[in-house]
Amino acid sequence: MKIGIIGLGLIGGSILKSLSEKDFEMYAVTRNPKTIETADVYCQKISADFSILSECEVIFVAVPMNCVLKTLDALQKYLPKETIVADVSSLKAFVMEKDYSFNFVGTHPMAGTENFGFEHSFKELFEGAKWVITPKFETPRSVTAKLEKIIEQTGAKVIYAEAREHDEAVAKISHMPMVVSQALFNMVKNDDLALELAASGFRDMTRLAMSNVDMACDMVNMNTINIKNAIDELSSSINDLKNGYREKIEEIRIERSKLYDLNGKNTK
């Protein structure tokens, strides 16, 4: 099977490195000349030209979120209607609103790091991670089943969700925590003593403050309402701890301990 990838940053590059070890022919499109040189070893063909993807059965679009719609529009010129095209954006509602001449399926791998770029991608990124699929109602089951089998080859577990519910959920567990991490560091950045004393707790709490700037802006600008609602819920949750603090944090500690295994993977 021929699989194409557009965009070879952390996510696209990791998809390429993972699937290139499986029984697939890999084709990749990137505008970065340096990445074309370094990623060539993983591909049957790599170029800046969409036309090399015309014979691919499945294509992953892993470009920045603000470029997804124009990329999908451009692809219609090159692909037959039976081609399966899946984006990997961290928001889904905005990309599910339009119809395309090919089989479009929204997806979102729940994996990543604070680093970005092909040089930071690695084949194990998706192992044990959840990968959300948000198909349209009319999407044939044969299409999602084919995509699901490919995703499982990366080591990820497929979860199905409705697009708007997905966007509400990721605001709580990804986008809002990023904003809180940024705000926490912003609060402390001028306190020299606090910065000198900062150890592992502050390090872990502010890891997301190192997120890719363009990606962070896309998340905040395109999921504003859900992030605001999540921040309001966080404020309410903080206030809720005031009464019966010991009992509540003991319950939280127990429940949190069950959520991840020793390798840091979600167990639910």
TORBAKE-735610 format. One record per residue (C-alpha): residue number from 1; residue in three letters; y, z, x. Coordinates in pm, 1 decimal. Example, Ala and Ser with C-alpha at 12.3 -4.5 7.8 and 13.67 -1.06 7.14 Angstrom:
REM TORBAKE-735610
NODE     n   res      north         up       east
NODE     1   ALA     -450.0      780.0     1230.0
NODE     2   SER     -106.0      714.0     1367.0
REM end
This chain:
REM TORBAKE-735610
NODE     n   res      north         up       east
NODE     1   MET        0.0        0.0        0.0
NODE     2   LYS      350.6      -81.5      120.6
NODE     3   ILE      602.1      200.3       85.0
NODE     4   GLY      974.8      171.4      151.4
NODE     5   ILE     1232.5      436.8      233.8
NODE     6   ILE     1608.6      393.2      217.7
NODE     7   GLY     1795.7      649.4      424.2
NODE     8   LEU     1640.3      826.8      721.1
NODE     9   GLY     1807.3     1165.5      729.8
NODE    10   LEU     1616.4     1493.2      712.1
NODE    11   ILE     1437.5     1410.2      384.6
NODE    12   GLY     1387.8     1035.9      426.6
NODE    13   GLY     1285.9     1076.7      788.6
NODE    14   SER     1035.4     1349.0      701.0
NODE    15   ILE      884.2     1131.9      425.7
NODE    16   LEU      849.0      849.8      677.2
NODE    17   LYS      690.4     1067.7      944.8
NODE    18   SER      449.2     1224.4      695.7
NODE    19   LEU      333.5      908.9      517.5
NODE    20   SER      317.6      697.5      833.4
NODE    21   GLU        9.3      900.2      931.1
NODE    22   LYS     -161.8      810.9      605.0
NODE    23   ASP     -307.3      478.6      492.2
NODE    24   PHE       27.7      316.4      408.7
NODE    25   GLU      241.2       38.7      550.7
NODE    26   MET      588.4      183.9      596.1
NODE    27   TYR      917.6       -5.8      562.9
NODE    28   ALA     1253.1      160.2      617.8
NODE    29   VAL     1619.7       75.5      567.2
NODE    30   THR     1897.3      253.1      754.4
NODE    31   ARG     2246.4      151.2      867.3
NODE    32   ASN     2227.8      365.2     1180.8
NODE    33   PRO     2142.4      146.0     1485.1
NODE    34   LYS     2022.1      448.9     1684.1
NODE    35   THR     1784.3      551.0     1404.2
NODE    36   ILE     1650.4      195.7     1383.2
NODE    37   GLU     1551.3      226.6     1749.4
NODE    38   THR     1398.4      576.3     1727.1
NODE    39   ALA     1221.2      531.8     1390.8
NODE    40   ASP     1070.6      192.7     1473.4
NODE    41   VAL      748.7      354.0     1596.0
NODE    42   TYR      677.1      484.8     1243.8
NODE    43   CYS      734.3      154.5     1060.3
NODE    44   GLN      584.4     -187.6     1010.6
NODE    45   LYS      944.0     -303.4      969.4
NODE    46   ILE     1284.3     -133.1      983.9
NODE    47   SER     1624.0     -288.3      918.4
NODE    48   ALA     1965.4     -244.5      759.4
NODE    49   ASP     1872.6     -513.6      506.5
NODE    50   PHE     1728.1     -427.8      163.4
NODE    51   SER     1538.2     -757.2      153.7
NODE    52   ILE     1255.9     -617.0      370.0
NODE    53   LEU     1160.4     -394.2       75.3
NODE    54   SER     1086.6     -678.9     -166.1
NODE    55   GLU      707.3     -644.7     -133.4
NODE    56   CYS      692.5     -264.6     -140.0
NODE    57   GLU      508.9     -107.6     -433.6
NODE    58   VAL      694.8      223.3     -410.7
NODE    59   ILE     1039.8      295.7     -265.7
NODE    60   PHE     1203.3      632.6     -198.7
NODE    61   VAL     1584.1      637.6     -206.0
NODE    62   ALA     1697.8      915.3       28.3
NODE    63   VAL     2066.0      834.6       70.3
NODE    64   PRO     2352.2     1085.2       14.0
NODE    65   MET     2386.9     1177.5     -352.9
NODE    66   ASN     2721.2     1000.1     -392.0
NODE    67   CYS     2556.3      675.1     -277.9
NODE    68   VAL     2247.3      684.9     -499.8
NODE    69   LEU     2378.6      495.1     -802.7
NODE    70   LYS     2525.8      206.4     -604.5
NODE    71   THR     2205.8      187.0     -398.6
NODE    72   LEU     1992.7      162.9     -712.7
NODE    73   ASP     2224.4     -104.9     -852.1
NODE    74   ALA     2197.3     -306.0     -530.2
NODE    75   LEU     1817.0     -283.5     -527.5
NODE    76   GLN     1787.1     -470.4     -856.7
NODE    77   LYS     1866.8     -790.5     -669.9
NODE    78   TYR     1561.6     -757.8     -445.6
NODE    79   LEU     1280.1     -595.0     -642.0
NODE    80   PRO     1032.4     -717.9     -903.8
NODE    81   LYS     1014.1     -518.7    -1226.4
NODE    82   GLU      682.9     -350.6    -1141.2
NODE    83   THR      823.5     -177.6     -830.9
NODE    84   ILE      840.9      202.4     -854.1
NODE    85   VAL     1168.1      345.6     -720.6
NODE    86   ALA     1215.5      722.2     -681.6
NODE    87   ASP     1530.6      896.3     -565.6
NODE    88   VAL     1515.6     1237.8     -395.0
NODE    89   SER     1855.5     1376.3     -498.9
NODE    90   SER     1896.5     1748.4     -560.1
NODE    91   LEU     2048.3     1669.1     -901.9
NODE    92   LYS     1872.8     1468.0    -1166.9
NODE    93   ALA     2075.2     1432.0    -1488.0
NODE    94   PHE     2337.1     1199.4    -1339.2
NODE    95   VAL     2080.2      954.8    -1207.6
NODE    96   MET     1861.1      947.5    -1520.3
NODE    97   GLU     2130.0      811.6    -1751.8
NODE    98   LYS     2104.6      444.7    -1655.1
NODE    99   ASP     1827.3      188.2    -1700.6
NODE   100   TYR     1715.2      -39.4    -1419.6
NODE   101   SER     1512.4     -358.7    -1391.8
NODE   102   PHE     1241.3     -172.3    -1194.9
NODE   103   ASN     1043.7      144.7    -1273.3
NODE   104   PHE     1286.0      421.3    -1181.1
NODE   105   VAL     1162.9      782.1    -1157.5
NODE   106   GLY     1380.6     1079.1    -1066.5
NODE   107   THR     1233.1     1322.4     -813.6
NODE   108   HIS     1347.4     1614.7     -598.8
NODE   109   PRO     1147.2     1762.5     -309.4
NODE   110   MET     1220.1     2135.3     -291.8
NODE   111   ALA     1223.7     2139.8       85.2
NODE   112   GLY     1485.9     2124.9      355.0
NODE   113   THR     1660.5     2307.7      635.2
NODE   114   GLU     2020.1     2370.3      734.8
NODE   115   ASN     1984.2     2079.0      979.1
NODE   116   PHE     2030.1     1713.0      898.9
NODE   117   GLY     1968.0     1370.9     1049.4
NODE   118   PHE     1654.2     1182.8     1153.8
NODE   119   GLU     1631.5     1381.4     1477.8
NODE   120   HIS     1568.8     1698.7     1274.2
NODE   121   SER     1311.9     1546.4     1037.1
NODE   122   PHE      947.2     1644.5     1075.1
NODE   123   LYS      621.0     1547.6      909.0
NODE   124   GLU      531.4     1900.3      791.9
NODE   125   LEU      852.5     1954.9      591.9
NODE   126   PHE      687.9     1915.9      250.1
NODE   127   GLU      360.7     2097.6      317.0
NODE   128   GLY      316.8     2366.4       51.3
NODE   129   ALA      651.5     2280.2     -109.4
NODE   130   LYS      716.0     2189.5     -472.8
NODE   131   TRP      827.3     1833.1     -550.6
NODE   132   VAL      986.0     1788.2     -892.5
NODE   133   ILE      940.1     1471.2    -1097.7
NODE   134   THR     1177.3     1413.4    -1391.7
NODE   135   PRO     1050.3     1098.6    -1564.4
NODE   136   LYS     1217.7      934.9    -1860.2
NODE   137   PHE     1037.8      965.2    -2192.6
NODE   138   GLU      940.7      597.9    -2182.8
NODE   139   THR      808.1      601.1    -1825.2
NODE   140   PRO      439.7      498.4    -1829.8
NODE   141   ARG      196.6      765.9    -1716.5
NODE   142   SER       43.6      511.1    -1478.1
NODE   143   VAL      374.9      498.5    -1291.4
NODE   144   THR      415.6      874.1    -1250.2
NODE   145   ALA       46.0      914.5    -1162.4
NODE   146   LYS       77.4      661.7     -880.3
NODE   147   LEU      390.4      832.1     -749.7
NODE   148   GLU      228.1     1173.6     -780.0
NODE   149   LYS      -65.4     1068.9     -560.6
NODE   150   ILE      171.1      948.3     -288.7
NODE   151   ILE      379.4     1266.5     -300.2
NODE   152   GLU       65.3     1477.4     -271.9
NODE   153   GLN      -12.9     1296.6       53.6
NODE   154   THR      286.3     1478.5      207.5
NODE   155   GLY      127.2     1815.1      124.7
NODE   156   ALA      365.1     1887.9     -162.9
NODE   157   LYS      273.0     2009.2     -511.5
NODE   158   VAL      416.8     1807.3     -801.2
NODE   159   ILE      603.7     1985.0    -1081.1
NODE   160   TYR      730.6     1803.8    -1392.1
NODE   161   ALA     1061.6     1902.7    -1549.3
NODE   162   GLU     1336.5     1774.8    -1777.0
NODE   163   ALA     1639.3     1656.4    -1578.8
NODE   164   ARG     1904.1     1889.0    -1723.8
NODE   165   GLU     1677.2     2193.9    -1705.4
NODE   166   HIS     1610.7     2103.1    -1342.6
NODE   167   ASP     1984.0     2094.8    -1267.0
NODE   168   GLU     2034.0     2437.4    -1424.8
NODE   169   ALA     1745.2     2581.6    -1223.2
NODE   170   VAL     1853.8     2443.9     -884.6
NODE   171   ALA     2204.9     2576.3     -944.0
NODE   172   LYS     2052.4     2926.2     -952.1
NODE   173   ILE     1815.1     2899.6     -657.5
NODE   174   SER     1986.9     2647.1     -428.4
NODE   175   HIS     2345.2     2545.5     -506.7
NODE   176   MET     2489.3     2885.6     -606.2
NODE   177   PRO     2320.6     3063.4     -311.7
NODE   178   MET     2478.2     2807.4      -80.6
NODE   179   VAL     2824.5     2877.2     -222.1
NODE   180   VAL     2765.6     3253.6     -197.9
NODE   181   SER     2650.8     3211.9      162.9
NODE   182   GLN     2966.6     3017.2      243.2
NODE   183   ALA     3186.2     3270.7       65.5
NODE   184   LEU     3020.0     3561.0      247.4
NODE   185   PHE     3086.8     3408.4      586.2
NODE   186   ASN     3440.1     3317.7      482.5
NODE   187   MET     3496.8     3684.2      390.6
NODE   188   VAL     3379.6     3810.5      729.7
NODE   189   LYS     3499.9     3538.1      967.0
NODE   190   ASN     3823.2     3720.1     1062.1
NODE   191   ASP     3664.5     4063.9     1102.6
NODE   192   ASP     3588.8     4074.9     1474.7
NODE   193   LEU     3391.4     4398.6     1462.3
NODE   194   ALA     3176.2     4280.2     1171.0
NODE   195   LEU     3099.7     3955.6     1353.4
NODE   196   GLU     3010.0     4143.5     1670.1
NODE   197   LEU     2773.9     4370.5     1477.7
NODE   198   ALA     2620.3     4094.5     1262.7
NODE   199   ALA     2242.3     4082.5     1307.8
NODE   200   SER     1941.5     3936.4     1124.9
NODE   201   GLY     2048.0     4035.6      772.9
NODE   202   PHE     2381.9     3857.4      798.7
NODE   203   ARG     2217.0     3568.7      983.8
NODE   204   ASP     1965.4     3512.0      704.7
NODE   205   MET     2221.0     3558.5      426.3
NODE   206   THR     2456.3     3298.4      578.9
NODE   207   ARG     2202.6     3035.6      687.1
NODE   208   LEU     2302.4     2809.5      398.4
NODE   209   ALA     2663.7     2818.6      516.3
NODE   210   MET     2549.2     2567.6      780.2
NODE   211   SER     2448.5     2310.4      516.4
NODE   212   ASN     2552.5     1948.7      559.6
NODE   213   VAL     2917.0     1929.7      447.4
NODE   214   ASP     2887.1     1602.5      255.7
NODE   215   MET     2573.7     1721.7       77.3
NODE   216   ALA     2737.8     2054.7       -8.9
NODE   217   CYS     3043.5     1880.1     -155.1
NODE   218   ASP     2820.9     1654.0     -366.7
NODE   219   MET     2629.6     1954.1     -500.7
NODE   220   VAL     2943.0     2148.4     -592.1
NODE   221   ASN     3133.9     1853.0     -736.0
NODE   222   MET     2841.0     1717.1     -938.1
NODE   223   ASN     2688.5     2044.7    -1061.3
NODE   224   THR     3005.9     2249.5    -1110.3
NODE   225   ILE     2935.9     2387.9    -1457.4
NODE   226   ASN     2582.1     2499.5    -1376.7
NODE   227   ILE     2696.3     2661.6    -1050.3
NODE   228   LYS     2977.6     2845.7    -1229.9
NODE   229   ASN     2732.2     2971.1    -1491.2
NODE   230   ALA     2493.9     3084.3    -1215.6
NODE   231   ILE     2774.5     3275.2    -1038.5
NODE   232   ASP     2858.7     3444.7    -1369.8
NODE   233   GLU     2491.6     3541.0    -1408.2
NODE   234   LEU     2489.3     3676.6    -1053.4
NODE   235   SER     2794.3     3890.3    -1128.6
NODE   236   SER     2623.3     4025.5    -1441.3
NODE   237   SER     2308.4     4095.8    -1241.3
NODE   238   ILE     2508.0     4295.6     -984.2
NODE   239   ASN     2666.6     4500.2    -1262.4
NODE   240   ASP     2324.0     4553.0    -1418.9
NODE   241   LEU     2206.0     4730.8    -1103.7
NODE   242   LYS     2460.4     5010.8    -1147.2
NODE   243   ASN     2247.1     5207.3    -1390.5
NODE   244   GLY     1905.4     5308.0    -1266.2
NODE   245   TYR     1959.8     5145.9     -923.7
NODE   246   ARG     1654.7     5299.5     -753.3
NODE   247   GLU     1410.8     5198.3    -1025.7
NODE   248   LYS     1552.5     4847.9    -1055.0
NODE   249   ILE     1552.8     4766.7     -685.0
NODE   250   GLU     1198.4     4901.1     -649.0
NODE   251   GLU     1087.1     4661.4     -923.3
NODE   252   ILE     1282.7     4379.6     -757.3
NODE   253   ARG     1126.8     4458.6     -419.1
NODE   254   ILE      774.9     4438.9     -564.5
NODE   255   GLU      838.1     4115.0     -754.2
NODE   256   ARG     1012.0     3953.3     -454.9
NODE   257   SER      718.6     4043.8     -228.6
NODE   258   LYS      485.1     3844.1     -452.8
NODE   259   LEU      691.9     3525.3     -460.5
NODE   260   TYR      621.0     3396.2     -107.3
NODE   261   ASP      315.1     3398.3      116.2
NODE   262   LEU      309.9     3495.0      484.5
NODE   263   ASN      416.7     3140.9      577.8
NODE   264   GLY      719.2     3159.6      350.7
NODE   265   LYS      579.4     2923.9       84.2
NODE   266   ASN      635.9     2982.2     -287.2
NODE   267   THR      315.6     3112.9     -447.8
NODE   268   LYS      399.9     3041.1     -812.2
REM end
